[in-house]
Amino acid sequence: MTTPDRLIILVGSVTDNALHAAQAIAMDGTDLIPVIEVRPMDGLDTRVFDEDALFLICTSTHGAGDVPENARALYESLDSAPRYLGHVRYGVVALGDSAYPQTFCNGGLRFDERLSDLGAQRLGDVFRHDASMGTDAAEQASAWCRDWLSLVRPAAQTIQA
Ligand SMILES: Cc1cc2nc3c(=O)[nH]c(=O)nc-3n(C[C@H](O)[C@H](O)[C@H](O)COP(=O)(O)O)c2cc1C
């Protein structure tokens, strides 16, 4: 078991708010973890979780509470090619809008539920950004992530897949 030196941010986004949040996290967090990679989810499947890293799911919600289109393949692979992910440690940044009260931040919550079903362990609480609050998602997510990394990284020992 080792303390992870790499954070991989898996990004699901339609209009780039989640992408910009991930980029802000990557710029602001380098003193807290040696390597931060921003990786849009396009074309990924569960094999991404074979990498020795701490993971951050950073995704918005679209449609009727769905994950963004670019996140669909990865999300569906968690169902169609399920694997035990007991070695995975992850956090969640969920972007949404409370104007959709029934499905607020469902995209991130859906990933959280599925990863946890497969044995992955979430570290810390889910961070939710509400577009109706008029606050800057990138600023808030990166401030949250600094606290999150300080708290969880020492405890986030990963087991090589
Ligand atoms: C067509 C559409 C549908 C949306 N549906 C939801 C929803 O069901 N639940 C929610 O919490 N937010 C919903 N949102 C809000 C977005 O998740 C939010 O604006 C987010 O910041 C967009 O991030 P992105 O630019 O990374 O895609 C929706 C936005 C749009 C434009």
The ligand as an SDF file (V2000), in Angstrom:
LIG
                    3D

 31 33  0  0  0  0  0  0  0  0999 V2000
  -30.5930   20.8920  -20.4880 C   0  0  0  0  0  0  0  0  0  0  0  0
  -30.0580   20.9220  -19.0820 C   0  0  0  0  0  0  0  0  0  0  0  0
  -30.4960   19.9680  -18.1800 C   0  0  0  0  0  0  0  0  0  0  0  0
  -30.0210   19.9860  -16.8460 C   0  0  0  0  0  0  0  0  0  0  0  0
  -30.4770   19.0290  -15.9680 N   0  0  0  0  0  0  0  0  0  0  0  0
  -30.0590   19.0800  -14.6840 C   0  0  0  0  0  0  0  0  0  0  0  0
  -30.5550   18.1390  -13.7310 C   0  0  0  0  0  0  0  0  0  0  0  0
  -31.3750   17.2730  -14.0360 O   0  0  0  0  0  0  0  0  0  0  0  0
  -30.0950   18.2120  -12.4550 N   0  0  0  0  0  0  0  0  0  0  0  0
  -29.1810   19.1640  -12.0600 C   0  0  0  0  0  0  0  0  0  0  0  0
  -28.7970   19.1840  -10.8790 O   0  0  0  0  0  0  0  0  0  0  0  0
  -28.6800   20.0600  -12.9530 N   0  0  0  0  0  0  0  0  0  0  0  0
  -29.0920   20.0430  -14.2400 C   0  0  0  0  0  0  0  0  0  0  0  0
  -28.6020   20.9650  -15.1400 N   0  0  0  0  0  0  0  0  0  0  0  0
  -27.6310   21.9900  -14.6760 C   0  0  0  0  0  0  0  0  0  0  0  0
  -26.1860   21.6710  -15.0290 C   0  0  0  0  0  0  0  0  0  0  0  0
  -25.7470   20.4460  -14.4570 O   0  0  0  0  0  0  0  0  0  0  0  0
  -25.2930   22.8230  -14.5140 C   0  0  0  0  0  0  0  0  0  0  0  0
  -25.6240   23.9960  -15.2070 O   0  0  0  0  0  0  0  0  0  0  0  0
  -23.8180   22.5550  -14.6470 C   0  0  0  0  0  0  0  0  0  0  0  0
  -23.0800   23.6200  -14.0800 O   0  0  0  0  0  0  0  0  0  0  0  0
  -23.3840   22.3670  -16.0890 C   0  0  0  0  0  0  0  0  0  0  0  0
  -22.0340   21.9540  -16.0990 O   0  0  0  0  0  0  0  0  0  0  0  0
  -21.2680   21.5980  -17.4670 P   0  0  0  0  0  0  0  0  0  0  0  0
  -21.0790   22.8960  -18.2090 O   0  0  0  0  0  0  0  0  0  0  0  0
  -19.9590   21.0290  -17.0350 O   0  0  0  0  0  0  0  0  0  0  0  0
  -22.0780   20.6070  -18.2200 O   0  0  0  0  0  0  0  0  0  0  0  0
  -29.0720   20.9670  -16.4490 C   0  0  0  0  0  0  0  0  0  0  0  0
  -28.6380   21.9140  -17.3780 C   0  0  0  0  0  0  0  0  0  0  0  0
  -29.1270   21.9050  -18.6860 C   0  0  0  0  0  0  0  0  0  0  0  0
  -28.6420   22.9590  -19.6590 C   0  0  0  0  0  0  0  0  0  0  0  0
  1  2  1  0
  2  3  1  0
  2 30  2  0
  3  4  2  0
  4  5  1  0
  4 28  1  0
  5  6  2  0
  6  7  1  0
  6 13  1  0
  7  8  2  0
  7  9  1  0
  9 10  1  0
 10 11  2  0
 10 12  1  0
 12 13  2  0
 13 14  1  0
 14 15  1  0
 14 28  1  0
 15 16  1  0
 16 17  1  0
 16 18  1  0
 18 19  1  0
 18 20  1  0
 20 21  1  0
 20 22  1  0
 22 23  1  0
 23 24  1  0
 24 25  2  0
 24 26  1  0
 24 27  1  0
 28 29  2  0
 29 30  1  0
 30 31  1  0
M  END
$$$$
